[in-house]
Amino acid sequence: MNSETELAPAVASILEAARERPGGGDRVSVDARSLSDAIDRAEAAGRVPVVAEVKPTSPTAEGTRDDDPAALAEAMVEGGATAISVLTEPDHFGGSAESLRQVRDAVDVPVLRKDFIMHEAQLDVVEADLLLLIARFVDDLEALVAAARERGFQPLVEVHDRAELESALEAGADLIGVNNRDLARLEVDLGTFESVATEVPDDVTLIAESGISSPEDVRRMREAGANALLVGSAIMDHGTGETDITANTRRLTQATTGDE
Ligand SMILES: O=P(O)(O)OC[C@@H](O)[C@@H](O)c1c[nH]c2ccccc12
């Protein structure tokens, strides 16, 4: 664990809860749906690869949506989503392992488990195709990346700056997400992705995360080298008034071909 001195209070309390959360029982063994194949299929079909996130609420969201997670995911796939991310963190994001299970049953695309994983036993809570590991919050990243792969997960390692990128690469990550939101003030700056992306080797699959809300943002992240984008709020309609999940998704997956 790196320093916690610069964390927003909400993040500090998320971590405190995450550290205590028990792991699953039996060791999971996943027959994962490949993200890189899904990205290739989207590109071939002329769609921007978007990982759409089922996020009922968050520390920065206005309000909560408690729609059926499987219905939300189906609407996202209908709008052209390449993969679905599901928050499983219960206390601050309104997530659950059960909602991920329902989503993975309902759609054919790869599903990412989004949580604050701190130790190996927490990998066994639920099956998913992809698993988020946040570089800053994991003590032994290399060991957790390996433990995730042994179970069949494709680990997505999240970084926020070049130093964390370095640790992700040293840990053997080949799927890396750059989070545009800082964990100190919870503010979003798309320049974060642009600055970190220049240091990422070509053989890494690179995902731009957070704060992407318009077709223009999509184009900006693609120009900076994003193979895919992770989008939650702009699709979930946290406060935007746009409640049509399929339309919200389509607007971004068609950002390079649409007329906006
Ligand atoms: O809602 P946004 O700004 O589109 O962001 C989605 C996603 O990137 C964000 O939810 C996220 C990025 N990293 C995380 C780690 C844990 C929980 C959530 C996140």
The ligand as an SDF file (V2000), in Angstrom:
LIG
                    3D

 19 20  0  0  0  0  0  0  0  0999 V2000
  -18.3730    7.6130  -14.3970 O   0  0  0  0  0  0  0  0  0  0  0  0
  -17.1570    7.8950  -15.2160 P   0  0  0  0  0  0  0  0  0  0  0  0
  -16.5410    9.2290  -14.9590 O   0  0  0  0  0  0  0  0  0  0  0  0
  -17.4200    7.6620  -16.7010 O   0  0  0  0  0  0  0  0  0  0  0  0
  -16.0370    6.8190  -14.7870 O   0  0  0  0  0  0  0  0  0  0  0  0
  -16.1870    5.4310  -14.9950 C   0  0  0  0  0  0  0  0  0  0  0  0
  -15.0440    4.6720  -14.3170 C   0  0  0  0  0  0  0  0  0  0  0  0
  -13.8430    5.0190  -14.9390 O   0  0  0  0  0  0  0  0  0  0  0  0
  -14.9800    4.9740  -12.8130 C   0  0  0  0  0  0  0  0  0  0  0  0
  -16.1700    4.5370  -12.2650 O   0  0  0  0  0  0  0  0  0  0  0  0
  -13.8040    4.3080  -12.1120 C   0  0  0  0  0  0  0  0  0  0  0  0
  -12.5330    4.2890  -12.5490 C   0  0  0  0  0  0  0  0  0  0  0  0
  -11.7400    3.5950  -11.6910 N   0  0  0  0  0  0  0  0  0  0  0  0
  -12.4920    3.1660  -10.6740 C   0  0  0  0  0  0  0  0  0  0  0  0
  -12.1510    2.4050   -9.5660 C   0  0  0  0  0  0  0  0  0  0  0  0
  -13.1360    2.0570   -8.6940 C   0  0  0  0  0  0  0  0  0  0  0  0
  -14.4420    2.4880   -8.8630 C   0  0  0  0  0  0  0  0  0  0  0  0
  -14.8070    3.2440   -9.9660 C   0  0  0  0  0  0  0  0  0  0  0  0
  -13.8310    3.6060  -10.8820 C   0  0  0  0  0  0  0  0  0  0  0  0
  1  2  2  0
  2  3  1  0
  2  4  1  0
  2  5  1  0
  5  6  1  0
  6  7  1  0
  7  8  1  0
  7  9  1  0
  9 10  1  0
  9 11  1  0
 11 12  2  0
 11 19  1  0
 12 13  1  0
 13 14  1  0
 14 15  1  0
 14 19  2  0
 15 16  2  0
 16 17  1  0
 17 18  2  0
 18 19  1  0
M  END
$$$$
